[in-house]
Amino acid sequence: MRKPDTSLFCLLRDTLARTARLMVGVPDYEAYVAHRRQVHPGDPVMTYEEFFRERQASRYGENGGKISRCC
């Protein structure tokens, strides 16, 4: 994990990168980990691989699930 940088340029760059990833369907693992540690401190945190597989399954309706997308 990168050391946080507080410069305006770096903040803008990181925000744009996060937005672009979400727009093409790449989930934000760092946001997930921060949320789990803050809101659910005693619960286990999935590894990146587990998290990615779970998000893909949720997005594309694996295991007979419903495909939830706009088109």
C-alpha atoms as a printed R data frame, in Angstrom:
   type eleno elety resid chain resno       x       y       z
1  ATOM     1    CA   MET     A     1   0.000   0.000   0.000
2  ATOM     2    CA   ARG     A     2   1.250   3.465  -0.893
3  ATOM     3    CA   LYS     A     3   2.068   6.130   1.675
4  ATOM     4    CA   PRO     A     4  -0.779   8.682   1.640
5  ATOM     5    CA   ASP     A     5   0.112  11.955  -0.072
6  ATOM     6    CA   THR     A     6  -1.841  15.085   0.836
7  ATOM     7    CA   SER     A     7  -1.009  17.296  -2.120
8  ATOM     8    CA   LEU     A     8  -3.991  18.479  -4.144
9  ATOM     9    CA   PHE     A     9  -2.602  16.925  -7.322
10 ATOM    10    CA   CYS     A    10  -2.218  13.504  -5.704
11 ATOM    11    CA   LEU     A    11  -5.665  13.693  -4.141
12 ATOM    12    CA   LEU     A    12  -7.210  14.547  -7.506
13 ATOM    13    CA   ARG     A    13  -5.213  11.822  -9.256
14 ATOM    14    CA   ASP     A    14  -6.315   9.190  -6.736
15 ATOM    15    CA   THR     A    15  -9.945  10.289  -6.914
16 ATOM    16    CA   LEU     A    16  -9.958  10.161 -10.708
17 ATOM    17    CA   ALA     A    17  -8.277   6.748 -10.718
18 ATOM    18    CA   ARG     A    18 -10.798   5.368  -8.213
19 ATOM    19    CA   THR     A    19 -13.691   6.789 -10.263
20 ATOM    20    CA   ALA     A    20 -12.331   5.317 -13.496
21 ATOM    21    CA   ARG     A    21 -11.904   1.883 -11.884
22 ATOM    22    CA   LEU     A    22 -15.476   1.929 -10.588
23 ATOM    23    CA   MET     A    23 -16.803   3.025 -13.980
24 ATOM    24    CA   VAL     A    24 -15.315  -0.043 -15.667
25 ATOM    25    CA   GLY     A    25 -16.368  -2.374 -12.857
26 ATOM    26    CA   VAL     A    26 -13.150  -2.811 -10.871
27 ATOM    27    CA   PRO     A    27 -14.072  -2.791  -7.175
28 ATOM    28    CA   ASP     A    28 -12.168  -0.646  -4.640
29 ATOM    29    CA   TYR     A    29 -10.491  -3.087  -2.240
30 ATOM    30    CA   GLU     A    30  -8.840  -0.374  -0.136
31 ATOM    31    CA   ALA     A    31 -12.224   1.269   0.523
32 ATOM    32    CA   TYR     A    32 -13.654  -2.135   1.471
33 ATOM    33    CA   VAL     A    33 -10.837  -2.810   3.956
34 ATOM    34    CA   ALA     A    34 -11.153   0.671   5.502
35 ATOM    35    CA   HIS     A    35 -14.918   0.203   5.871
36 ATOM    36    CA   ARG     A    36 -14.582  -3.247   7.446
37 ATOM    37    CA   ARG     A    37 -11.972  -2.059   9.938
38 ATOM    38    CA   GLN     A    38 -13.960   1.040  10.898
39 ATOM    39    CA   VAL     A    39 -17.516  -0.322  10.978
40 ATOM    40    CA   HIS     A    40 -16.932  -4.042  11.681
41 ATOM    41    CA   PRO     A    41 -13.649  -4.145  13.646
42 ATOM    42    CA   GLY     A    42 -14.033  -7.705  14.969
43 ATOM    43    CA   ASP     A    43 -15.061  -9.309  11.685
44 ATOM    44    CA   PRO     A    44 -12.585 -10.925   9.293
45 ATOM    45    CA   VAL     A    45 -11.520  -9.088   6.126
46 ATOM    46    CA   MET     A    46 -11.480 -10.963   2.818
47 ATOM    47    CA   THR     A    47  -8.230 -11.202   0.904
48 ATOM    48    CA   TYR     A    48  -8.043  -9.262  -2.359
49 ATOM    49    CA   GLU     A    49  -8.650 -12.472  -4.332
50 ATOM    50    CA   GLU     A    50 -11.719 -13.401  -2.246
51 ATOM    51    CA   PHE     A    51 -13.040  -9.850  -2.493
52 ATOM    52    CA   PHE     A    52 -12.563  -9.734  -6.269
53 ATOM    53    CA   ARG     A    53 -14.273 -13.105  -6.796
54 ATOM    54    CA   GLU     A    54 -17.200 -12.095  -4.563
55 ATOM    55    CA   ARG     A    55 -17.665  -8.777  -6.405
56 ATOM    56    CA   GLN     A    56 -17.522 -10.521  -9.799
57 ATOM    57    CA   ALA     A    57 -20.059 -13.116  -8.662
58 ATOM    58    CA   SER     A    58 -22.323 -10.370  -7.366
59 ATOM    59    CA   ARG     A    59 -22.030  -8.320 -10.534
60 ATOM    60    CA   TYR     A    60 -22.494 -11.101 -13.065
61 ATOM    61    CA   GLY     A    61 -24.947 -13.309 -11.172
62 ATOM    62    CA   GLU     A    62 -22.881 -16.429 -10.631
63 ATOM    63    CA   ASN     A    63 -24.510 -19.473  -9.035
64 ATOM    64    CA   GLY     A    64 -27.940 -18.758 -10.477
65 ATOM    65    CA   GLY     A    65 -28.095 -15.206  -9.144
66 ATOM    66    CA   LYS     A    66 -29.788 -12.312 -10.856
67 ATOM    67    CA   ILE     A    67 -27.704 -10.183 -13.187
68 ATOM    68    CA   SER     A    68 -28.216  -6.638 -11.961
69 ATOM    69    CA   ARG     A    69 -27.149  -4.082 -14.500
70 ATOM    70    CA   CYS     A    70 -28.837  -1.396 -16.526
71 ATOM    71    CA   CYS     A    71 -28.739  -3.060 -19.952
